[in-house]
Amino acid sequence: MGPAPAREAAGVLGRGALIVGPVRDALARAARGAAWYVRQLMGDDAYRVYVEHRRAAHGPDVPVLDERQFWRQRMDDQDRNPGARCC
């Protein structure tokens, strides 16, 4: 009678492990998506996108603003043209 409950418990854990993997993967995907959304919303990767676009559209020899200049220009532009900002 001792081995039967052990087999039964192993079977339950085995089935549970199949459910945990896809659920864990879905939660990880959702977390990555939420993090991406927040980064886009806050503009965290705006400088990287600017540099990639500048080099792709204008060539590697065209100078790009350094990060400090980029953010200063971006904030100045937003102050001049607030658009739909709340503040």
Wavefront OBJ file of the C-alpha trace (Angstrom):
o trace
v 0.000 0.000 0.000
v 3.009 2.265 0.462
v 4.081 2.584 -3.227
v 0.605 3.386 -4.637
v 0.211 6.808 -2.968
v 3.744 7.719 -4.057
v 2.889 6.874 -7.697
v -0.357 8.792 -7.441
v 1.391 11.843 -5.979
v 4.032 11.697 -8.697
v 1.305 11.608 -11.348
v -0.420 14.654 -9.887
v 2.846 16.557 -9.693
v 3.640 15.560 -13.263
v 0.338 16.914 -14.555
v 0.745 20.062 -12.483
v 4.184 20.666 -13.940
v 2.677 20.684 -17.438
v 0.300 23.434 -16.385
v 2.880 25.478 -14.506
v 5.244 25.784 -17.485
v 2.760 27.383 -19.920
v 1.294 29.576 -17.185
v 4.765 30.696 -16.128
v 5.671 31.404 -19.759
v 2.463 33.378 -20.302
v 3.087 35.431 -17.169
v 6.675 36.096 -18.231
v 5.470 37.207 -21.683
v 2.872 39.477 -20.087
v 5.485 40.987 -17.767
v 7.866 41.615 -20.683
v 5.030 43.214 -22.633
v 4.071 45.444 -19.714
v 7.704 46.469 -19.208
v 8.039 47.277 -22.926
v 4.850 49.366 -22.800
v 6.051 51.364 -19.795
v 9.464 51.945 -21.410
v 7.766 53.191 -24.577
v 5.344 55.358 -22.638
v 8.114 56.932 -20.567
v 10.521 57.248 -23.517
v 13.283 55.256 -21.839
v 14.720 54.023 -25.119
v 14.061 57.194 -27.139
v 17.751 58.021 -27.455
v 18.621 54.525 -28.690
v 15.796 54.724 -31.258
v 16.990 58.191 -32.338
v 20.576 56.981 -32.875
v 19.437 53.883 -34.796
v 17.141 55.958 -37.015
v 19.734 58.666 -37.599
v 22.389 56.163 -38.673
v 20.004 54.087 -40.794
v 18.423 57.058 -42.569
v 21.449 59.339 -42.913
v 24.449 57.026 -42.808
v 27.098 56.313 -40.223
v 29.109 59.468 -41.028
v 26.357 61.890 -40.005
v 26.939 63.200 -36.490
v 24.367 62.430 -33.814
v 23.612 64.416 -30.680
v 25.103 63.039 -27.515
v 22.557 61.745 -25.034
v 22.546 64.868 -22.875
v 21.958 67.127 -25.895
v 19.248 64.793 -27.179
v 17.271 64.917 -23.923
v 17.709 68.673 -23.586
v 16.407 69.203 -27.127
v 13.539 66.789 -26.539
v 12.447 68.571 -23.344
v 12.760 71.978 -25.011
v 10.603 70.755 -27.916
v 7.976 69.449 -25.498
v 7.960 72.748 -23.616
v 7.447 74.697 -26.850
v 4.776 72.292 -28.162
v 3.044 70.608 -25.213
v 0.398 68.885 -27.370
v -1.790 66.574 -25.331
v 0.428 66.444 -22.239
v -1.288 66.783 -18.914
v 1.496 68.828 -17.279
l 1 2 3 4 5 6 7 8 9 10 11 12 13 14 15 16 17 18 19 20 21 22 23 24 25 26 27 28 29 30 31 32 33 34 35 36 37 38 39 40 41 42 43 44 45 46 47 48 49 50 51 52 53 54 55 56 57 58 59 60 61 62 63 64 65 66 67 68 69 70 71 72 73 74 75 76 77 78 79 80 81 82 83 84 85 86 87
